[in-house]
Amino acid sequence: MTREQKISRRDQILQALARMLEQGRGQRITTAALAREVGVSEAALYRHFPSKTRMYEALIEYIEQTLFERVTLIVSEPGDVSDRCQRIVTLLLIFADKNPGLCRLMTGEALSGEHERLQTRMAQLFERLETQLKQVLRTGEIEQGYRPAIGVSALANLLMAVAEGRINQYVRSGFRRVPQHHWEEQWHLLSAHLVSETAAVNPHSPSDI
């Protein structure tokens, strides 16, 4: 088997697993069922992945790589702090919308009963996103005189709580309640209260974090 064929089969397994995550609500996915979905033997699965845990890790790696490559682009491109925050949160919501099966990993629903390190790694992904938002907000303070209405940590946490809540609603609705629904209007409301009144008068005053 050529290297290209191996990569193709590996991707086929991961795509099948993502489909099964989307279709099965609360059902534990077995390697036997996954092998049937792919159309191969269980032994063939294990030639590409030593365990189901590694399959889930590969999907989490895909989520990490896709999101953080684009977050890096967002923070490197021109834009004010509000624009960058909106784009990062919107990126997460659009990714969730396009990858419903992976949302079951992101919410932890599909990881119940699986290896604990999967839950830990998924939690770390959201922590990294929150840290990135903090960095954007702090850079905005230094470079743009931005002063948040609340502390940077509290604000970054609020934005992530909104995003995670929308992803949970998406999963809970059976993927009918799209994560971006009403998001533009809600962002206008949120962004109108992100800057303190003091900052509007004196945009270069330091903030307490």
Secondary structure, 3 states (H helix, E strand, C coil): CCHHHHHHHHHHHHHHHHHHHHHCCCCCCCHHHHHHHHCCCHHHHHHHCCCHHHHHHHHHHHHHHHHHHHHHHHHHCCCCHHHHHHHHHHHHHHHHHHCHHHHHHHCCHHHCCCCHHHHHHHHHHHHHHHHHHHHHHHHHHHHHCCCECCCHHHHHHHHHHHHHHHHHHHHHCCCCCCCCCCHHHHHHHHHCCCECHHHHHCCCCCCCC
